[in-house]
Amino acid sequence: MASVTAEAHGADHYDIGRMNFNSPPAVVTTERHTGPFAAGRALSYAAALQPLDPDPVKEIRIDAMHRIIELAPGVQYGAWTLGGTVPGPTIRARVGDRIRFSMTNRSDELMPGVQMVAAPLMHSMDFHAAMVAPQDKYRSIAPGLSISFEFTLNYPGVYMYHCGTPMVLEHIASGMYGMVVVEPRAGYPTKADREYAVIQSEFYTKPDPDNRRIDGQPLHVLDGDRVRSRAPTYTVFNGRYNGMVDQPLVAKPGERVRLFVLNVGPSNTSSFHVVGTIFDRVWLEGNPDNQLRGAQTVLLGSSNSAIVEFVVPQAGIYTMVDHEFASASQGAVGLIDAGGKSEQGTHGAEHHNIPATAVPTDPVAVRGKMAFDSKCLACHSIGGGPRLGPDLLGVTGRRDTAWLKRWLKSPEKMLQGDPQAQELLAQWKVPMPNQNLADRDIDQYLAYLRWADENLQPRGKVQPQPGAPGAALPPDRKQLVEPMPARR
């Protein structure tokens, strides 16, 4: 691997004698913080990262608390969080900066209108970017207690933070994790036009045994058996199933995109890939001294990271995916919209002015949407215009149910004798693949397509949609009583 910083500057940036290991003992108090669950100028709450705060001392607060997140359409999940979102806010700093961290364990706080989903628990904070005595700084604190400590950042990289309270597996699987970006002292050797954080993680869910519901939707909770057997129900980017499919990241042709990629696991690997481009640079663990050039995919174990950079070659939609496709089928998919449109419009807005946030509530249609997002988005859209195949908005009006069922069941047979199927092939040139769908699968697809045709009609004018949305930090506790979406 080539060194692009240390040799260029003629100095050893890893000289232990230049590092600062001074860290006073942590302080634990009974003083309860009651303000925002996260605060600090060094924090970013969305995929699009804020610029580096120049202050060499970063005052950061990230509280532990339990809340409901919408993990997938119609899936309300009882999460444990750091800072009130999943993932927690991204911390951005530079080598040599001092982090002054505070946390209150607020897992015993009730949200009005929402019953207690999980009992109050001990929680803690483990920073992979720190060099400190774990028994002191990463100690678990009881609900109602607060802890504060500080440390200096000695190494550049992209690091994980997470709750370190046993069982760590369950705390991470429940949503208690985030990213720390530590820039080299001299900054990065390239200039990026776009910077985004992409955090991959697994969720292990089951329907609530007590059959509780949130806003009329079934509650889901952690499945301990699944988490111990490494059998996730969802594998996601930035805390939500296909969240960056519904609301893509934004770029333009010719721009250099820098992705800070972290696989938090807690147990499986990631093969991160962007369809349609090649990584010009890969900095393993987020350190420019660990450089690869011209990479197709970067392999990340649990808590491994990389910075990947690429130039957008042409206008188009570029798909981010875990190339271990079982994970992609569980939701580890995202889009980068490089259509060259303004940032007030997102993928497909120029074709149909459809609200991006609308999702079905019928369980059959929800499963159909999830299957569509996992298997069909490469070729089709719902109101986003044609891709490799036609836009399917309005398809239940153009074709009758019997025809659609035959088409989904056996497209190759339809192409042998059905004039409409043959017309489609002549127009789009790409044959419809046989997905080997069961009748139940077909019913789910059709339920979703019918729902879309009934609910996702053009609204007459463009609905403004941010390019890289996030769960912005609420300014007061009144806003925190409502379930908050996962950060995208």
Secondary structure, 3 states (H helix, E strand, C coil): CECCCHHHHCCCCCCHHHCCCCCCCCEEECCCCCCCCEECCCEECECECCCCCCCCEEEEEECEEEEEEEEECCEEEEEEEECCCCCCCEEEEECCCEEEEEEEECCCCCECCECCCCCCCCECCEECCCCCCHHHHCCCECCCCEEEEEEECCCCEEEEEECCCCCHHHHHHCCCEEEEEEECCCCCCCCCCEEEEEEEEEECEEECCCCCEECCEEEEEECHHHHHCCCCCEEEECCECCHHHHCCEECCCCCEEEEEEEEEECCCCEEEEECCCCEEEEEECCCCCCEEEEECEEEECCCCEEEEEEECCCCEEEEEEECCHHHHHCCCEEEEEECCCCCCCCCCCCCCCCCCCCCCCCHHHHHHHHHHHHHCCCCCCCCCCCCCCCCCCCHHHHCCHHHHHHHHHCHHHHHHHCHHHHHHHHHHCCCCCCCCCCHHHHHHHHHHHHHHHHHCCCCCCCCCCCCCCECCCCCCHHHHHCCCCCCC
